């Protein structure tokens, strides 16, 4: 009687281990030096961004300061040369017919306020017959300034009779305590029709304590 073994069963547990089956499952290993390099790079990028933001903010602050300074200088009407017009002045106004013939002369008090506004009052017309003059002024160049103001007029019955607009230029001397110039005086009726154009010469000194 003979026994014939025709096959051998394949038991995986008895097979030698095959390590190639696990190569694709190995976790990625990053060298320690490479980790340090990446961390350093991220830190450097963060520092660069922070520095850039600080530089931009510093530039904006400087720009805003410059804009504020320029705006303040323009608003006050002050230049970098010559005397300053801002303040209150005692003026003497000589009114003419623009052909050299003097009509009359009278004192005036005029304030050139910071920000470029004008307030004027004069003794040429009773105050009951006119409102104070109000207007604007600005620095032109060096010692020279321009101004323009307006007041309303009334008759003795307190009836509105029109308005007057005075526009001119004046120059402040190097001391800053005297000025002189010329102006044009235009008189209108209540409907805005121009009645007459006169001329004026102005001269004054600073009103101080």
NORWOJO-V225409 format. One record per run of one state. SS is the DSSP state (~ for helix, > for strand, _ for the rest). FROM is the first residue (numbers start at 0). TO is the last residue. If there is no record, write none. Layout:
<<SS;FROM;TO> <SS;FROM;TO>>
This chain:
<<_;0;10> <~;11;13> <_;14;17> <~;18;24> <_;25;30> <~;31;75> <_;76;85> <>;86;95> <_;96;100> <>;101;112> <_;113;115> <>;116;121> <_;122;125> <~;126;128> <>;129;129> <_;130;131> <>;132;140> <_;141;142> <>;143;153> <_;154;158> <>;159;171> <_;172;176> <>;177;187> <_;188;192> <>;193;205> <_;206;208>>
